[in-house]
């Protein structure tokens, strides 16, 4: 099995009942912008996406209970703008 590290998701699309998430890595931070590059993609059926959501929610709640994570203001962006490798934001 291959392991792919990703810093985040660039796009989420739904086409014909398949949800596709494009995975990206941040390669460089410049002022308030980040250069990103695609590293892979995930594709889920809608039922599979809902199962993943439930599993991730349970894992996050457990980490909150154990003090590994702490809740913060979710409205504050981690990286305000993302600069794609082609120079677009």
N, C-alpha and C positions, 0 to 999 in steps of 0.2 A: 504494500500500500504506500502511496506517495503522500507526503505531507507538504501542504502549501501554506506558507505564512501570508496573511493579509492584514493590512492596517485598517481596511474598511471596504465599503461597497460604493461603487461609483454610480451604478444604474440598477434599477429594478424594473423589469418589464413583465407583462402578462400577455401572452399570445396563445390562443387556442387551449387555454387551461393549463399552460405551463408557465411557471414563474421562473424568470432567469435573473440571477444576481451576478453582476460583474465585480470581481474582486480586484482590489488595487493595493499597491504599496506606495507609501510616501517616500520619495527618493531624496528630496531636498526641501528645506524650508527657507523661504526668502521673504523677509519682512512679515506681512500678513497673508502670504500665499504659500501654497505647497505644490511642488511638482509631484505628479503621481504617474505611475505606470501600471498597466493592467498585468495581472499575474495569473488569472484564471476566471472560471465562471462556475456557478452552481445552477442546476436546473431542478425544479421540484414540481410535482403535481400540486394542485391546490390542497388536497388532503394531507400530503406530505409536508407542505409548508406549515399547515396548522399544527401538525404533530411536532415539528421542529420548534415552532413558537412556544408550544406548551413545555417542551423539554428545556428550552433556554430560559423560560420564565422560572421554572422550578430551580434550575441551577443558579440563577441570579438571586432568587429569594433565599436559597440556602447560604450563599456567600454573604448576603446581607445579615442573616441571622448569626453567622459565625464571625461577623465583624471584618471579613476580608474586604468587602465593599462598603461604602457609605453613600447614602443618597445625597445628591447635589441638585442644583437648579438645572433641570433638563433643557431649559430653553436657551442656555448659553452655549454657543457653538465652540467646539474644541479647536477647529481650524476654520476661520471665517470664510476664506475663499480657497478654492482649489485650482491650481494652475496646471492644466493638462500638458503633457509632453509636447503637444503641437502649439503651445502658447496661449490657448484659449482658457477662459475661466469657467 
